[in-house]
Amino acid sequence: MEESDAAEGVAVQLIDGEGEFAAEGAERFMAAAGVAGCGLSYAVVSIMGPQSSGKSTLLNQLFGTNFREMDAFRGRSQTTKGIWIARCVGVEPCTVVLDLEGTDGRERGEDDTAFEKQSSLFALAISDIVLINMWCHDIGREQAANKPLLKTVFQVMMRLFSPRKTTLLFVIRDKTRTPLEHLEPVLREDIQKIWNSVAKPEAHKDTPISEFFNVQVTALSSFEEKEDQFREQVQQLRQRFSNSIAPGGLAGDRRGVVPASGFLFSSQQIWKVIRENKDLDLPAHKVMVATVRCDEIANEKFGCITSDTEWLDVESAVQSGPVPGFGKKLGNIVEVHLQEYDKEAIYFDEAVRKGKRQHLESRILNLVQPAFQKMLTHLRTKALEKFKTGLNSSLESGKGFAVSARENTECSLKDFEQGCADAIIKQANWDCSKILEKVRRDIEDHALSIRESKLSELTTHAKEKLRKALAEPVESLFDAADQTTWTSIRNVYKRETEAILPEFLKTLCGFEMEYAPAEEMVSKLRDYARSVVESKAKEESSKVLIHMKDRFTTVFSHDKDSIPRVWTGKEDVRAIAKEARSAALKLLSVMAAIRWDDEPDRIESILTSTLLEGSVVSKIAHAASADPLASTTWEEIPPKHTMITPSQCKSLWKQFKSETEFTITQAVSTQQAHRRGNSKLPPPWAIVAIAILGFNEIMVLLRNPIYVFLLFVGYLMFKALAMQLDVSREFQNGVVPGIISVSAKLLPTIQNLVNKVAAEQQAEHQRPHPHPHPQAAEPPQPQMQPPPLLLSPRSPMSELRRLHMPSSPRKAASPVPSSSSSSSAVSSPRHVGEDQKPRPGVGEPENQSTIADSIV
């Protein structure tokens, strides 16, 4: 994988931007690119030129490499840092390309040209071909064409290394209309002038430039404006690099070429030599001596101050706390040692002496600066503690926060500035403004933390008051929810916020807040109050089904006076159930959405029309066409204010109806039971109808009283049979089962009644007759008139006979209990007491007994 990447021209950094040789990366590159096995059959090409002049772009187009190119849309800046290496693609023999960092870059600045010189010298030392990339409009300029750099490189190259002939290929970029034939002589003349101006060793004093360099010139069109022409010219130039090491090739002579296996080691050693010679211009002898001697004196004096006991005492004392007169003491110590340096270095070169003195002073100040910083740290801590103490005292005394913070800040900063003025030494130009700003920030941060704490306490207290003032009233309003619930909630919200928030705003005046932050805090509290109401509303809406059932039960089971209903059969259960459901539906509509404005909505009307009104068939047809509840939002209600969606309302209503159906059924059953217990007479309309339609029959009965008597007797017989059969109980299980049961029991019951009457008649005939002269046996008793023939509709035949039979002696009444028991079995419990009415006397006329017997 690495070999294929290298074959495709992948670039590797050989020397980084700090001048460090990347040996490991270079070794991996040599192995992957296959350079090490090429022997002497390889060429080295490098390029140098101004920054952002298109060097990497040219190499990529020329050799198929992938050096990083500058993105013009992001601005012109340094792209290549250090020196990068890559193998050319499709060029024989093996050709290695070096992409150098651009010269004259703003990143390094105009004073840091050492790396530029070292990299240029390195490229000239190891390369067979050096491309000098330059703009066409730079020809004739001093700096842009790298003339000073070339001059220095030429001189040092001859001094450091044995000369070898290198090809300098000047590539003129963005060629203008000026023909190359006119540009090339100007460029060659400039190069010759540079060569002539270089100070050469005696051995090469008269050597022409052609001995060291093979100068060639080519030109390329603009890559951006004439890309196709540029690519065509690059391809033509690429042909010149084929077989470049052959005799007469572009590489020139190859004296001193090392084998490819030793190329990397040779390059590393050459770079090491270049790096060791940091300044290419050797200093003069006088300057050199001054430099060495002033360095020795400065080092000696620096050693003296590090062992000075007075300095050591001050340094030790400042570690534990502030030192009074710190700046004055330290300034005297530094001044003494600098004066001793001046005495010993006065006869050396002035420029060197002053430079070394400044260096010594800088070292001494760097030595004592930690103690100075420690002193400032103590002053900083002292100022902050003073501010904290003063602020707490002011707040406890009842002053406003803003006034207290301002007064204590000014006092603390003033003390700190006085301490800084006492700590600064006269030799140092140290600026205490930064540390002063830090102290100010410390004080401001502490004040801000206290302020935030106080504001947080006030806000928390206000929130608690709002919560207590709103939660319970809102909950009670929802318990008795009606059409005015949200109006009442808004009134409660307005009343409580208008009572609490102005008080909170008044408290904020002590903080001297700006209007906008104060208003923002009040707005947040108002939003919090809203959130309390909304959370309570959502909490109650989650229990809406319970509320609906409670409301239904209250309305359905109690009248308007809140008295429990007694289902007597006169109540309209349907209307009451509809009213109760309507009340529950209104409660559902109230809890379906949060209403913070007075704008009307159609929630109640939609719920009423969809869930409460209309028949089942119309509802099904309406649902098939367009169900207004088949949605997750309400019209004119924001989604965030929706507590119960239309679809949820529909589901809740269905569940509500199923759970309240039993209550309605129970009420209807109670009414039916009550009606069955009180249905003795036909309804009035039936009586009127009978009177009108049966007028003729009634007149017949009135003209023939015997018919009335017979009907009356028949009624008594029918009533006795009905009570004996217990018809009402038999029909409780249904009409058909009742008819079957009564039919089965009718004949046995009639037989039983006939048998009882016959038994009573037989017992009557077996009674002994009364004495012919009852007056002789016992005193005469007054005769008692028989009671009138008053019969209850519930009285059976035995009761009729008992009331109209003559009284018999008690001894002859032994069989009577059987008769009375049979009578009690037929009689209604309401008439059981009639058995204990006074019996007729013994001396009743015989004809009355006969009449009674005939009636029975």
LOLODO-975886 format. One line per field, with one value per residue (C-alpha): residue in one letter; chain; x, y, z. Coordinates in steps of 0.5 Angstrom, whole numbers, plus 500, padded with zeros to 3 digits. Layout:
BEGIN
res (A  ...)
chain (A  ...)
X (X  ...)
Y (Y  ...)
Z (Z  ...)
% end
This chain:
BEGIN
res (M  E  E  S  D  A  A  E  G  V  A  V  Q  L  I  D  G  E  G  E  F  A  A  E  G  A  E  R  F  M  A  A  A  G  V  A  G  C  G  L  S  Y  A  V  V  S  I  M  G  P  Q  S  S  G  K  S  T  L  L  N  Q  L  F  G  T  N  F  R  E  M  D  A  F  R  G  R  S  Q  T  T  K  G  I  W  I  A  R  C  V  G  V  E  P  C  T  V  V  L  D  L  E  G  T  D  G  R  E  R  G  E  D  D  T  A  F  E  K  Q  S  S  L  F  A  L  A  I  S  D  I  V  L  I  N  M  W  C  H  D  I  G  R  E  Q  A  A  N  K  P  L  L  K  T  V  F  Q  V  M  M  R  L  F  S  P  R  K  T  T  L  L  F  V  I  R  D  K  T  R  T  P  L  E  H  L  E  P  V  L  R  E  D  I  Q  K  I  W  N  S  V  A  K  P  E  A  H  K  D  T  P  I  S  E  F  F  N  V  Q  V  T  A  L  S  S  F  E  E  K  E  D  Q  F  R  E  Q  V  Q  Q  L  R  Q  R  F  S  N  S  I  A  P  G  G  L  A  G  D  R  R  G  V  V  P  A  S  G  F  L  F  S  S  Q  Q  I  W  K  V  I  R  E  N  K  D  L  D  L  P  A  H  K  V  M  V  A  T  V  R  C  D  E  I  A  N  E  K  F  G  C  I  T  S  D  T  E  W  L  D  V  E  S  A  V  Q  S  G  P  V  P  G  F  G  K  K  L  G  N  I  V  E  V  H  L  Q  E  Y  D  K  E  A  I  Y  F  D  E  A  V  R  K  G  K  R  Q  H  L  E  S  R  I  L  N  L  V  Q  P  A  F  Q  K  M  L  T  H  L  R  T  K  A  L  E  K  F  K  T  G  L  N  S  S  L  E  S  G  K  G  F  A  V  S  A  R  E  N  T  E  C  S  L  K  D  F  E  Q  G  C  A  D  A  I  I  K  Q  A  N  W  D  C  S  K  I  L  E  K  V  R  R  D  I  E  D  H  A  L  S  I  R  E  S  K  L  S  E  L  T  T  H  A  K  E  K  L  R  K  A  L  A  E  P  V  E  S  L  F  D  A  A  D  Q  T  T  W  T  S  I  R  N  V  Y  K  R  E  T  E  A  I  L  P  E  F  L  K  T  L  C  G  F  E  M  E  Y  A  P  A  E  E  M  V  S  K  L  R  D  Y  A  R  S  V  V  E  S  K  A  K  E  E  S  S  K  V  L  I  H  M  K  D  R  F  T  T  V  F  S  H  D  K  D  S  I  P  R  V  W  T  G  K  E  D  V  R  A  I  A  K  E  A  R  S  A  A  L  K  L  L  S  V  M  A  A  I  R  W  D  D  E  P  D  R  I  E  S  I  L  T  S  T  L  L  E  G  S  V  V  S  K  I  A  H  A  A  S  A  D  P  L  A  S  T  T  W  E  E  I  P  P  K  H  T  M  I  T  P  S  Q  C  K  S  L  W  K  Q  F  K  S  E  T  E  F  T  I  T  Q  A  V  S  T  Q  Q  A  H  R  R  G  N  S  K  L  P  P  P  W  A  I  V  A  I  A  I  L  G  F  N  E  I  M  V  L  L  R  N  P  I  Y  V  F  L  L  F  V  G  Y  L  M  F  K  A  L  A  M  Q  L  D  V  S  R  E  F  Q  N  G  V  V  P  G  I  I  S  V  S  A  K  L  L  P  T  I  Q  N  L  V  N  K  V  A  A  E  Q  Q  A  E  H  Q  R  P  H  P  H  P  H  P  Q  A  A  E  P  P  Q  P  Q  M  Q  P  P  P  L  L  L  S  P  R  S  P  M  S  E  L  R  R  L  H  M  P  S  S  P  R  K  A  A  S  P  V  P  S  S  S  S  S  S  S  A  V  S  S  P  R  H  V  G  E  D  Q  K  P  R  P  G  V  G  E  P  E  N  Q  S  T  I  A  D  S  I  V)
chain (A  A  A  A  A  A  A  A  A  A  A  A  A  A  A  A  A  A  A  A  A  A  A  A  A  A  A  A  A  A  A  A  A  A  A  A  A  A  A  A  A  A  A  A  A  A  A  A  A  A  A  A  A  A  A  A  A  A  A  A  A  A  A  A  A  A  A  A  A  A  A  A  A  A  A  A  A  A  A  A  A  A  A  A  A  A  A  A  A  A  A  A  A  A  A  A  A  A  A  A  A  A  A  A  A  A  A  A  A  A  A  A  A  A  A  A  A  A  A  A  A  A  A  A  A  A  A  A  A  A  A  A  A  A  A  A  A  A  A  A  A  A  A  A  A  A  A  A  A  A  A  A  A  A  A  A  A  A  A  A  A  A  A  A  A  A  A  A  A  A  A  A  A  A  A  A  A  A  A  A  A  A  A  A  A  A  A  A  A  A  A  A  A  A  A  A  A  A  A  A  A  A  A  A  A  A  A  A  A  A  A  A  A  A  A  A  A  A  A  A  A  A  A  A  A  A  A  A  A  A  A  A  A  A  A  A  A  A  A  A  A  A  A  A  A  A  A  A  A  A  A  A  A  A  A  A  A  A  A  A  A  A  A  A  A  A  A  A  A  A  A  A  A  A  A  A  A  A  A  A  A  A  A  A  A  A  A  A  A  A  A  A  A  A  A  A  A  A  A  A  A  A  A  A  A  A  A  A  A  A  A  A  A  A  A  A  A  A  A  A  A  A  A  A  A  A  A  A  A  A  A  A  A  A  A  A  A  A  A  A  A  A  A  A  A  A  A  A  A  A  A  A  A  A  A  A  A  A  A  A  A  A  A  A  A  A  A  A  A  A  A  A  A  A  A  A  A  A  A  A  A  A  A  A  A  A  A  A  A  A  A  A  A  A  A  A  A  A  A  A  A  A  A  A  A  A  A  A  A  A  A  A  A  A  A  A  A  A  A  A  A  A  A  A  A  A  A  A  A  A  A  A  A  A  A  A  A  A  A  A  A  A  A  A  A  A  A  A  A  A  A  A  A  A  A  A  A  A  A  A  A  A  A  A  A  A  A  A  A  A  A  A  A  A  A  A  A  A  A  A  A  A  A  A  A  A  A  A  A  A  A  A  A  A  A  A  A  A  A  A  A  A  A  A  A  A  A  A  A  A  A  A  A  A  A  A  A  A  A  A  A  A  A  A  A  A  A  A  A  A  A  A  A  A  A  A  A  A  A  A  A  A  A  A  A  A  A  A  A  A  A  A  A  A  A  A  A  A  A  A  A  A  A  A  A  A  A  A  A  A  A  A  A  A  A  A  A  A  A  A  A  A  A  A  A  A  A  A  A  A  A  A  A  A  A  A  A  A  A  A  A  A  A  A  A  A  A  A  A  A  A  A  A  A  A  A  A  A  A  A  A  A  A  A  A  A  A  A  A  A  A  A  A  A  A  A  A  A  A  A  A  A  A  A  A  A  A  A  A  A  A  A  A  A  A  A  A  A  A  A  A  A  A  A  A  A  A  A  A  A  A  A  A  A  A  A  A  A  A  A  A  A  A  A  A  A  A  A  A  A  A  A  A  A  A  A  A  A  A  A  A  A  A  A  A  A  A  A  A  A  A  A  A  A  A  A  A  A  A  A  A  A  A  A  A  A  A  A  A  A  A  A  A  A  A  A  A  A  A  A  A  A  A  A  A  A  A  A  A  A  A  A  A  A  A  A  A  A  A  A  A  A  A  A  A  A  A  A  A  A  A  A  A  A  A  A  A  A  A  A  A  A  A  A  A  A  A  A  A  A  A  A  A  A  A  A  A  A  A  A  A  A  A  A  A  A  A  A  A  A  A  A  A  A  A  A  A  A  A  A  A  A  A  A  A  A  A  A  A  A  A  A  A  A  A  A  A  A  A  A  A  A  A  A  A  A  A  A  A  A  A  A  A  A  A  A)
X (500  506  509  503  502  509  509  503  507  505  509  513  516  523  525  519  518  523  529  528  530  525  529  524  519  525  527  520  519  526  524  517  519  524  529  535  535  537  544  547  541  537  536  534  530  528  524  525  522  517  511  505  508  505  511  507  502  507  511  504  502  509  511  504  506  501  504  499  497  494  487  486  479  481  487  494  498  504  502  509  512  519  522  517  520  516  518  516  510  512  519  525  530  528  527  526  523  524  518  522  518  517  521  519  513  510  509  517  517  523  528  527  531  536  531  530  538  539  534  536  543  541  537  543  548  544  540  542  536  534  527  527  520  519  513  514  513  518  524  528  526  532  528  522  527  531  537  540  539  542  548  549  548  553  558  557  556  563  566  563  562  566  563  559  555  548  542  539  532  529  521  518  510  505  508  506  506  514  517  522  528  527  526  532  538  535  535  542  545  542  545  552  552  550  556  561  559  560  567  570  576  583  582  575  576  576  572  566  559  558  563  558  551  548  543  537  530  523  516  509  503  498  495  488  487  490  490  490  496  499  498  501  507  508  507  513  517  516  519  526  526  526  533  536  542  544  550  547  541  538  542  549  555  554  561  561  554  553  549  542  543  547  543  539  545  549  543  542  550  549  543  547  553  548  544  551  553  547  550  552  556  562  563  569  575  573  566  567  572  567  562  566  568  562  558  563  562  555  555  559  555  549  552  554  546  544  548  547  544  540  536  536  533  528  526  525  521  516  514  510  507  508  514  514  519  519  521  526  530  530  532  538  540  539  543  549  550  549  554  559  558  559  565  568  566  567  572  569  565  559  554  556  557  550  547  550  548  541  541  544  539  533  536  536  529  527  530  527  520  517  518  515  509  509  508  503  499  499  497  491  489  489  485  480  479  478  472  469  469  467  461  458  459  455  450  448  448  442  445  443  447  450  452  456  459  461  464  468  471  474  477  480  483  486  489  492  494  498  501  503  507  511  513  515  523  526  530  523  518  513  506  501  495  494  494  490  485  485  484  478  475  476  472  467  466  465  460  457  457  454  449  447  446  442  438  437  434  429  427  426  422  418  417  414  409  407  406  402  398  396  396  391  386  387  386  379  377  378  374  368  370  365  365  368  373  379  376  377  384  386  383  387  393  393  391  397  402  400  400  407  411  411  414  419  421  421  426  431  432  437  441  441  439  438  431  432  435  430  424  427  427  420  418  421  417  411  412  414  407  404  408  405  398  399  402  396  392  395  395  388  387  390  385  379  375  375  372  367  364  364  360  356  354  353  348  345  344  342  337  338  338  343  338  339  334  329  327  319  317  316  323  325  331  333  333  337  342  343  344  349  353  352  355  361  362  363  368  372  371  374  380  381  386  389  386  390  386  379  378  372  374  369  372  365  361  365  364  357  355  360  359  352  347  345  343  348  346  348  354  357  355  358  364  365  365  369  370  372  375  380  385  391  390  384  382  385  389  396  399  403  396  393  392  387  387  380  382  383  377  373  376  375  368  367  370  366  359  361  363  356  351  350  348  343  340  340  335  331  330  328  323  320  320  316  311  310  309  304  300  293  289  289  292  286  286  284  279  276  276  272  267  266  266  262  257  251  254  255  247  245  249  246  239  240  243  244  249  253  253  255  261  263  263  267  272  273  274  279  283  283  286  291  293  293  297  302  301  306  312  311  311  318  321  318  311  312  314  309  303  306  307  300  296  299  297  290  286  289  288  281  280  283  279  273  275  276  269  266  269  267  260  260  263  257  252  255  254  249  242  241  237  229  229  235  232  231  238  241  239  237  242  240  240  246  245  249  255  254  256  263  268  275  278  283  278  277  271  272  272  266  263  266  263  256  255  252  256  256  258  265  265  262  267  273  273  274  281  282  277  281  288  285  282  289  293  288  288  293  297  294  288  290  288  280  280  280  274  268  264  256  252  249  242  243  236  236  235  241  245  241  243  250  250  247  252  258)
Y (500  505  503  505  511  513  511  516  522  522  528  527  532  532  538  541  549  549  546  539  533  528  522  517  519  520  513  510  515  512  505  506  510  505  510  507  501  506  506  512  513  518  526  531  537  542  549  555  562  567  565  564  564  557  553  547  548  547  541  538  539  538  531  529  530  532  537  542  547  554  555  562  563  563  568  568  565  560  553  549  549  547  542  536  531  526  522  524  520  517  520  516  516  516  523  526  533  538  543  549  553  560  566  573  570  575  569  569  576  580  579  572  570  565  559  561  562  555  552  555  553  546  545  548  543  536  538  537  541  548  551  558  560  568  572  575  582  581  581  587  588  587  583  580  576  573  577  578  571  568  572  570  562  563  565  560  555  555  556  550  545  543  546  542  544  545  547  553  553  560  559  565  565  569  571  577  579  581  575  571  573  579  577  572  577  581  575  573  579  580  573  575  581  577  572  578  581  575  575  568  565  566  559  561  568  568  562  564  562  557  552  552  553  551  557  556  560  558  561  559  562  564  558  561  565  561  554  550  553  553  545  544  548  544  538  540  542  535  532  536  532  525  522  528  525  523  526  533  532  537  535  537  534  529  530  528  524  519  513  513  508  514  520  520  520  525  530  529  531  537  540  539  543  548  549  549  555  560  566  566  573  572  577  582  580  586  585  578  579  584  579  574  578  582  575  573  579  579  572  573  579  575  570  575  577  570  569  576  575  582  579  572  575  579  573  569  574  575  568  569  576  583  586  594  598  592  596  600  595  591  597  598  591  591  598  596  590  593  599  594  591  598  599  593  593  600  599  594  596  600  597  590  593  596  590  585  590  590  582  582  587  583  576  580  582  575  573  578  578  571  575  581  577  574  581  583  576  578  585  582  577  583  587  582  580  587  588  582  584  591  589  584  589  594  589  588  595  595  599  597  592  597  603  598  594  601  604  598  597  604  603  596  598  604  600  595  601  604  597  596  603  601  594  596  597  603  599  595  598  593  594  593  595  587  585  591  589  582  585  589  582  578  584  584  576  576  582  578  572  575  579  573  569  575  575  568  568  574  570  564  567  570  564  560  566  565  558  558  564  560  553  552  557  554  547  549  553  546  542  547  548  551  556  562  557  560  567  566  563  569  574  570  570  577  579  575  577  585  584  580  582  590  588  584  590  595  590  590  598  597  593  599  594  597  597  591  586  588  587  580  578  580  577  570  571  572  566  562  564  562  555  554  555  551  545  545  545  539  535  536  535  528  526  529  522  522  530  528  522  526  532  527  523  530  533  526  524  531  536  543  544  539  534  527  525  519  516  516  515  522  524  525  520  522  529  529  524  529  535  531  529  536  538  533  535  542  540  536  542  547  542  541  547  552  559  565  570  572  570  565  558  552  547  546  547  541  537  538  537  531  527  529  531  527  520  514  514  521  520  515  518  524  521  517  524  529  527  534  530  526  531  532  540  544  550  557  553  553  546  548  550  543  539  534  533  532  524  524  527  522  516  519  520  513  511  516  513  506  507  512  507  503  509  511  504  503  509  507  500  504  508  501  498  504  504  497  498  504  502  500  504  505  512  517  517  510  512  517  513  507  512  515  508  504  509  505  499  503  505  498  496  502  500  492  492  485  486  490  485  480  484  486  478  477  482  479  472  475  479  473  469  474  474  467  466  472  474  480  476  471  476  479  474  476  476  469  465  469  467  460  460  463  458  452  454  457  450  448  454  455  447  449  455  451  446  451  454  447  445  451  450  443  445  450  444  440  446  444  448  453  452  453  457  461  465  460  458  465  472  475  479  485  483  486  489  486  490  493  490  494  490  492  490  486  482  475  470  468  474  476  470  471  478  476  469  469  468  461  458  458  450  449  454  448  447  455  455  452  456  462  460  459  466  469  465  469  475  481  482  489  486  481  486  485  478  482  486  484  478  479  477  470  472  475  473  467  471  474  468  465  472  471  464  465  471  466)
Z (500  502  495  491  495  494  486  486  488  496  499  506  510  510  515  519  520  526  522  525  520  520  519  521  516  511  512  511  504  501  503  500  494  492  491  496  490  484  485  482  477  480  480  485  483  488  487  491  490  494  498  494  488  485  487  489  484  479  481  482  475  472  476  478  486  491  495  499  495  497  497  493  496  503  502  501  506  508  505  505  512  512  506  503  499  494  488  481  477  470  470  468  471  478  480  487  488  494  495  499  504  500  502  504  508  513  518  519  518  515  520  521  514  517  515  508  507  510  506  500  501  503  496  492  496  494  488  481  478  482  479  481  481  479  477  470  473  478  473  474  481  487  492  489  484  490  488  495  497  491  493  500  498  492  497  503  498  495  502  505  500  494  488  483  477  479  473  475  471  472  471  469  471  468  462  459  451  452  448  452  448  451  458  458  457  462  467  465  466  473  475  472  476  483  481  480  487  491  494  492  495  491  488  484  484  476  475  471  473  468  472  478  475  468  468  463  463  461  461  463  461  467  470  472  466  460  464  457  455  461  462  455  456  463  459  454  460  463  457  459  465  462  462  465  468  461  458  455  460  464  470  468  471  477  480  487  487  492  491  493  499  502  500  506  510  506  506  514  515  510  514  520  518  515  522  526  522  525  522  515  516  521  526  525  530  535  535  537  542  545  545  548  554  555  556  561  565  565  567  573  575  575  579  584  585  585  592  594  602  602  595  599  605  601  597  603  606  600  600  607  606  603  604  606  601  597  590  593  597  590  586  590  589  582  581  585  580  574  576  577  570  567  570  568  561  559  554  550  543  545  541  544  551  551  548  553  559  557  556  564  566  563  566  573  572  570  576  581  577  581  588  585  582  589  592  587  589  596  595  590  596  601  596  595  603  604  599  602  609  607  603  608  613  609  607  614  616  611  605  598  594  588  593  598  592  589  595  597  590  590  597  595  588  591  597  591  587  593  594  587  587  593  590  583  582  578  573  571  566  569  567  573  569  568  575  577  572  575  582  579  576  582  586  580  580  588  587  582  585  591  587  583  590  593  586  586  594  592  586  589  595  589  586  592  594  587  587  594  591  585  586  591  587  581  583  587  580  576  581  580  573  568  562  567  570  565  566  574  573  569  574  579  575  574  581  584  579  580  588  588  582  584  590  587  582  588  592  585  586  591  586  581  575  568  566  561  566  571  566  564  571  572  565  568  574  570  566  572  574  568  568  575  572  566  570  575  569  566  572  573  566  567  572  567  567  574  574  569  573  579  575  572  579  582  577  576  583  586  584  583  591  592  595  593  588  589  583  584  576  575  573  566  566  559  560  567  564  558  563  567  561  558  565  564  557  559  564  559  554  560  561  553  552  556  555  556  552  552  544  544  541  538  543  547  541  537  543  544  536  535  542  545  540  534  533  532  525  523  528  524  517  520  522  515  512  516  524  527  533  528  529  534  535  536  531  534  540  539  540  546  550  548  554  551  543  540  539  546  548  543  547  554  552  550  556  560  557  558  566  567  563  569  573  568  568  575  575  570  574  580  576  573  580  583  577  578  586  585  578  582  577  570  567  567  560  560  565  561  555  558  561  554  550  555  557  554  558  565  564  563  569  573  571  573  580  579  574  578  584  579  577  584  586  579  581  588  585  580  586  590  585  583  590  591  585  586  579  580  582  576  571  574  570  563  560  557  563  567  563  563  570  571  567  570  577  575  575  582  585  583  586  592  593  592  596  602  601  601  607  611  608  611  618  618  617  623  628  634  633  639  645  643  649  650  655  660  659  659  660  653  649  645  638  634  627  621  619  612  606  605  602  600  593  596  601  599  598  605  608  605  608  615  615  613  617  624  630  633  640  641  642  635  632  633  625  624  624  618  615  618  616  609  609  611  606  601  604  603  609  609  611  616  622  619  622  629  628  633  631  629  635  637  636  628  624  620  614  614  614  609  605  606  604  598  596  598)
% end
